[in-house]
Amino acid sequence: MTVFHDRREAGRCLAAELKSYAHHPNAIILALPRGGAPIAYEIAKSLGLPWDVFIVRKLGVPGQEELAMGAIASGGEVVFNEDILKACRIEQEDIEAVILAEQEEINRRERIYRGDRPFPILKNRVVILVDDGIATGATMRAAIRALRQQKPLAIVVAVPVASSSSCQEISALVDEFFCPLQPDYFYAVGAHYEKFPQVKDQEVTELLTNKILNDPL
């Protein structure tokens, strides 16, 4: 099974795929934290592009939190996995409680990662949205829907690995899609990395404080 050594190596592989965007005057990379941050950093460093984070949280099924019933993005955009909702028969009040908790976590991360720094202006820009991989696609779909409201010129999604079904689904929603590793058998994103530790808030903030690569607006 083909694997990446770690997220940094995966980011360098994606940078090679995205070389047509090197030093693009109107492009910006947005990472889905926390796992997407090291990857975005490597792409930005290689291509000479600004980068930032765009926060999206999975909405886990109560009692089975690893199972995604949907996702919520900065700005409140929510996407549901309807099949999961039907199969699990989740009460509306339980859904609303999960949404509230994850919105609070989004607000917390915004404060930690950004502080007083404003979110970049995305109107008429090429947004390259990256993560460390795609499993169900709920998180990425929520991000795409939320970013469309910012009226970017184009949305490009770039991930190191994804299931074939997610590749088909996400590629249909964006202007360009890059995914060098699309295994026939997909178990989990982390299974395709030799090293896949949890990325901590401190690592994200340290990467973001490299002002050489950050966009002030």
Secondary structure, 3 states (H helix, E strand, C coil): CCCECCHHHHHHHHHHHCHHHCCCCCEEEEECCCCHHHHHHHHHHHHCCCEEECCEEEEEECCEEEEEEEEEECCCCEEECHHHHHHHCCCHHHHHHHHHHHHHHHHHHHHHHHCCCCCCCCCCCEEEEECCCECCCHHHHHHHHHHHCCCCCEEEEECCEECHHHHHHHHCCCCEEECCECCCCCCCHHHHECCCCCCCHHHHHHHHCCCCCCCCC
